[in-house]
């Protein structure tokens, strides 16, 4: 007499067959499209095609030039405050059910991030005029 576990294993594997068929069809279609583009596409390599494209203008300088750390600091601050907005949207959806404790927690969260913004502002991280060109 087969155990209950042995009788459920084939049915569990069988439930994945549509997924495997779908993945197989996707791989076949993508491979066919890439193969057709390689076979039918033009292969004329010219100098203008090999150059990097910068909005229709020639690229000034080298691609390996150094950037000021200021650009990276501003990017990190943008990501930080962008993530803050995501957390605030999630809080806003549940604001009524969280009550006063939720409001206090969100207020503390915004206050800490506001202090961080004030610190960055005071240190001159957001001042573009001071960036050396």
C-alpha positions in Angstrom: 0.0 0.0 0.0 1.6 3.3 -1.0 2.0 6.0 1.6 0.1 9.3 1.3 3.3 11.1 0.6 4.2 8.9 -2.4 0.8 9.5 -3.9 1.1 13.3 -3.7 4.5 13.6 -5.2 3.6 12.8 -8.8 0.6 15.1 -8.6 2.8 17.9 -7.2 5.3 17.5 -10.0 2.6 17.2 -12.6 1.2 20.6 -11.5 4.5 22.2 -12.6 4.3 20.8 -16.1 2.5 23.9 -17.5 5.2 26.1 -16.0 8.0 24.0 -17.6 6.2 24.1 -20.9 5.8 27.9 -20.7 9.5 28.4 -19.8 10.5 26.1 -22.7 8.3 28.0 -25.2 9.8 31.3 -24.0 13.4 30.1 -24.3 12.6 28.8 -27.8 11.0 32.0 -29.0 13.7 34.2 -27.6 16.4 32.0 -29.1 14.6 32.0 -32.5 14.3 35.8 -32.5 17.9 36.4 -31.5 19.1 33.8 -34.1 16.9 35.4 -36.8 18.3 38.8 -36.1 21.8 37.5 -36.4 21.1 35.7 -39.6 19.0 38.3 -41.3 20.5 41.5 -39.9 23.1 43.6 -41.7 26.7 43.2 -40.6 28.3 46.4 -41.9 30.6 47.7 -39.3 31.5 51.4 -39.7 33.3 53.9 -37.6 30.3 56.0 -36.8 28.4 52.9 -35.6 31.3 52.0 -33.2 31.4 55.4 -31.6 29.5 56.1 -28.3 26.3 58.1 -28.8 25.8 61.2 -26.7 22.6 62.9 -27.9 23.9 63.5 -31.4 27.1 65.3 -30.3 30.6 64.1 -30.2 31.7 62.9 -26.8 33.9 65.4 -25.0 37.0 64.0 -23.3 37.6 60.4 -22.2 35.0 58.0 -20.9 37.3 57.4 -17.9 37.2 60.9 -16.5 36.9 61.4 -12.7 33.8 62.8 -11.1 33.6 64.7 -7.9 32.4 62.7 -4.9 29.7 65.4 -4.6 27.7 63.7 -7.4 27.7 60.4 -5.5 26.7 62.1 -2.3 23.7 63.8 -3.9 22.7 60.4 -5.6 22.8 58.7 -2.2 20.8 61.4 -0.6 18.2 61.1 -3.4 17.9 57.3 -2.9 17.6 57.8 0.9 14.8 60.3 0.6 13.1 58.3 -2.2 13.0 55.3 0.0 11.6 57.5 2.8 8.7 58.4 0.5 8.0 54.7 -0.1 7.8 54.1 3.7 5.6 57.1 4.2 3.2 55.9 1.5 2.9 52.6 3.3 2.3 54.3 6.5 -0.4 56.6 5.0 -2.3 53.6 3.8 -2.5 52.2 7.3 -2.6 55.5 9.2 -6.1 55.1 10.7 -5.5 51.6 12.0 -2.1 52.5 13.5 -3.6 55.2 15.6 -1.6 57.7 17.7 1.3 55.2 18.2 1.7 55.0 14.4 1.6 58.8 14.1 4.3 59.2 16.7 6.4 56.6 15.0 6.0 58.2 11.6 6.8 61.6 13.1 9.9 60.3 14.7 10.9 58.7 11.4 10.4 62.0 9.5 12.2 64.0 12.3 15.3 61.8 12.1 15.4 62.1 8.4 14.9 65.8 8.7 17.8 66.1 11.0 19.9 64.1 8.5 18.8 66.5 5.7 19.7 69.5 7.9 23.1 68.1 8.7 23.8 67.5 5.0 22.6 71.0 4.1 24.8 72.5 6.8 27.8 70.6 5.6 27.2 71.9 2.0 26.5 68.6 0.4 23.5 70.2 -1.5 25.3 73.4 -2.6 26.0 73.0 -6.3 27.8 76.3 -6.6 30.7 75.1 -4.5 31.5 72.1 -6.8 34.8 72.6 -8.5 34.5 72.3 -12.3 
